[in-house]
Amino acid sequence: MTRIAFARELESASDAIADIALTTIASELAIPKGDLVARILREWLETNAYLPVP
């Protein structure tokens, strides 16, 4: 297996794990996955001073 093929496999696996994790967390919080992603991004941007805090 070449490095490029391994990198693609690893990226694919990590994407699948991230999708499963987001789906699980969203279902536990009873919110849509898209809203969860938006919330995570908003909080990260506010914490790192990229967005004003409302």
C-alpha positions as CSV (number, residue, x, y, z in Angstrom):
1,M,0.0,0.0,0.0
2,T,1.4,3.4,-0.9
3,R,1.4,6.4,1.3
4,I,-1.3,8.1,-0.7
5,A,-3.6,5.1,-0.6
6,F,-3.0,4.8,3.1
7,A,-3.8,8.5,3.6
8,R,-7.0,8.2,1.7
9,E,-8.1,5.2,3.7
10,L,-7.3,7.0,7.0
11,E,-9.2,10.1,5.9
12,S,-12.2,8.0,4.9
13,A,-12.1,6.2,8.3
14,S,-11.8,9.4,10.2
15,D,-14.7,11.0,8.3
16,A,-16.9,8.0,9.1
17,I,-15.9,8.1,12.8
18,A,-16.7,11.9,13.0
19,D,-20.0,11.4,11.3
20,I,-21.0,8.6,13.7
21,A,-19.9,10.7,16.7
22,L,-21.8,13.8,15.5
23,T,-24.9,11.7,14.9
24,T,-24.7,10.1,18.3
25,I,-24.2,13.3,20.2
26,A,-27.0,15.0,18.2
27,S,-29.4,12.2,19.0
28,E,-28.5,12.4,22.7
29,L,-29.1,16.1,22.8
30,A,-32.3,15.7,20.6
31,I,-31.2,18.3,18.1
32,P,-30.5,18.0,14.3
33,K,-26.9,17.2,13.4
34,G,-26.7,20.4,11.3
35,D,-27.7,22.5,14.4
36,L,-25.1,20.7,16.5
37,V,-22.4,21.5,13.9
38,A,-23.5,25.1,13.8
39,R,-23.5,25.3,17.6
40,I,-20.0,23.8,17.8
41,L,-18.6,26.2,15.2
42,R,-20.3,29.3,16.8
43,E,-19.0,28.4,20.3
44,W,-15.5,27.8,18.9
45,L,-15.5,31.1,17.0
46,E,-16.8,33.0,20.0
47,T,-14.2,31.4,22.3
48,N,-11.4,32.2,20.0
49,A,-12.6,35.8,19.5
50,Y,-13.6,35.4,15.9
51,L,-17.2,36.4,16.5
52,P,-18.7,38.9,18.9
53,V,-20.5,37.4,21.9
54,P,-24.2,38.2,21.8
